[in-house]
Amino acid sequence: MIASHLLRRKIFIYGIIFLTAFSLRLAYILNYNKPLVSDEEVYNNLALSIVNNGSYDIEGAYSRPPLYPFFISVVYFLFGQNLIIVRIIQAILDSLMCVLIYELCCKLFTGPIAWTASLMSACYLLFIKGASRFLTETLFT
C-alpha cells in the first residue's frame, strides 16, 4: 500500500517536471523561426545526404561526429524533412533530462533539493533554447 502510494507520488512528480520542461520548450520552438546557421546547416546537410544518397559525404563531413546527423536522418526518414519535428523530439529528450536530474538528486541529496534542481533545469533559458538548435550538445547533454 505504501509502496504504491510512493510510486504514484513519484510518477506525479515526474509528470510535473516533464510537462513543465516540455511546455516551455515547445512554446519556444513554436515561436522560433530563425534559419539554420553554421554548424546547424552542416548537420542538416549531412542528414539530408544520408537520407537522400545513403552516404555521409559532403564537404567537411569528416570533421563532424556522425551520431547527431544519423539521429536527424532517422527523424527525417520517419517523419519527412521537417525541422519542427526534430526540434520537438529534441525537446522531449531534453525534458526527460530534467526528470533524470530529479532522480539523480533524489539519490544524492534530499527531495526538496531534487525538486529545486529539476525545476531550475526545466526553466533554465539556455536549456530551453538549446532544444531548438541543431547542435550535438542538444542530444549529448
Salt bridges, closest charged atoms under 4 A:
ASP39 OD1 - ARG64 NH1 3.01
GLU40 OE2 - ARG133 NE 2.72
ASP94 OD2 - ARG25 NE 2.58
GLU103 OE1 - LYS10 NZ 3.42
GLU103 OE2 - LYS107 NZ 3.24
